Amino acid sequence: MKTLAQFVQKKRDDLGLSPKGLAMAANIDLNEIEEIEAGKELFLSVTVRQKLAKILKCEPHELKKLEKDFDTNFVSEQVVESLKELILNGAGGLKCPKCGAPLVTRIAKMYDLEDNLMLHPKAHCTKCVFQIH
């Protein structure tokens, strides 16, 4: 396997699970599973990595080695925080601070251990490696 997306999809297929079945079994939002398998989500949180590994019957480090964590130092933390606020406030038409291409944005709805709703802004560039995860 070369990519995280291919690895997750193959493991899921080998277990006879649909994306929805994997999402339900791992208690992960279906949109996140779909983004991982589409190659849009390239970095997993520790929690998501552990949940996926458990259901996919693999070790978390197998997933970690396929992730594409990249250096975001080319964009200041203030710019990233500003983009996060804009996403949470529903702004559209946002552009990548690195290359100026359109950003694909969404708000992930997650719950903490006490079942409190947590909103996490996410974005990825349509042309370069920039993403907010």
C-alpha positions in Angstrom: 0.0 0.0 0.0 1.3 3.4 -0.9 -1.2 5.8 0.6 -3.3 6.0 3.8 -6.4 6.1 1.7 -5.6 2.9 -0.1 -4.5 1.1 3.1 -7.7 2.0 5.0 -10.0 1.1 2.0 -8.2 -2.3 1.5 -8.4 -3.2 5.2 -12.0 -2.2 5.3 -12.8 -4.2 2.2 -10.9 -7.2 3.5 -13.1 -7.1 6.7 -16.3 -6.8 4.6 -17.2 -3.4 5.9 -18.8 -0.5 4.1 -17.5 3.0 4.8 -20.6 3.5 6.9 -20.0 0.3 8.7 -16.4 1.3 9.5 -17.6 4.7 10.7 -20.2 3.1 13.0 -17.8 0.4 14.4 -15.0 2.9 15.0 -17.4 5.6 16.3 -16.0 8.1 13.7 -18.0 10.5 11.6 -18.8 9.0 8.2 -17.6 12.2 6.5 -14.1 11.7 8.1 -13.9 8.1 6.8 -14.9 9.3 3.3 -12.3 12.1 3.4 -9.6 9.6 4.5 -10.5 7.2 1.8 -10.7 10.0 -0.8 -7.1 11.0 0.1 -8.3 14.4 1.5 -7.5 13.7 5.1 -3.8 13.0 5.3 -3.1 13.4 9.0 -5.1 11.5 11.7 -5.6 12.5 15.3 -4.2 10.0 17.8 -7.8 9.1 18.8 -9.0 8.5 15.2 -5.8 6.5 14.5 -6.3 4.3 17.5 -10.0 3.7 16.7 -9.3 2.9 13.1 -6.4 0.5 14.0 -8.6 -1.4 16.5 -11.4 -1.9 13.9 -9.1 -2.5 11.0 -7.1 -5.0 13.0 -3.8 -3.3 12.5 -1.3 -1.4 14.7 -1.6 2.4 15.0 2.0 2.8 13.8 1.0 1.2 10.5 -1.5 4.0 9.9 0.9 6.7 11.2 3.7 5.7 8.8 1.3 6.3 5.8 0.2 9.8 7.0 1.5 12.9 5.3 2.2 15.4 8.0 3.9 18.4 6.4 5.5 21.5 7.6 3.1 24.4 7.9 5.8 26.9 8.9 5.3 28.5 5.5 2.1 30.1 6.8 2.0 32.0 10.1 -0.1 30.7 13.0 -2.1 34.0 12.9 -3.1 33.3 9.3 -4.2 29.8 10.1 -6.1 30.9 13.2 -7.8 33.6 11.1 -8.8 31.1 8.5 -10.2 28.8 11.2 -12.4 31.6 12.5 -13.6 32.5 9.0 -14.6 28.8 8.4 -16.4 28.6 11.8 -18.3 31.8 10.9 -19.4 30.4 7.5 -17.2 32.4 5.2 -17.0 31.1 1.7 -14.6 31.7 -1.2 -11.5 31.3 0.9 -8.2 31.1 -0.8 -5.0 29.2 0.1 -2.5 31.4 1.9 0.3 29.5 0.1 -0.7 29.4 -3.5 -4.0 31.4 -3.8 -6.0 28.5 -5.1 -9.5 27.9 -3.7 -9.8 26.1 -0.3 -12.3 23.3 0.3 -13.6 23.9 3.8 -15.9 22.1 6.2 -16.7 22.0 9.9 -16.2 18.6 11.6 -18.6 18.0 14.4 -17.1 15.9 17.1 -17.9 15.1 20.7 -15.6 15.1 23.7 -15.6 12.5 26.4 -18.5 14.3 28.2 -20.6 14.4 25.0 -20.1 18.1 24.5 -20.2 19.1 20.8 -16.9 20.4 19.5 -16.6 22.2 16.2 -13.3 21.8 14.3 -12.7 23.8 11.1 -11.0 21.9 8.4 -9.7 22.9 5.0 -7.5 21.7 2.2 -6.1 23.4 -0.9 -7.3 22.3 -4.3 -3.8 22.6 -5.7 -1.0 22.4 -3.1 -0.4 20.6 0.2 -1.8 23.2 2.5 -4.5 22.0 4.9 -5.9 22.8 8.3 -6.6 19.7 10.3 
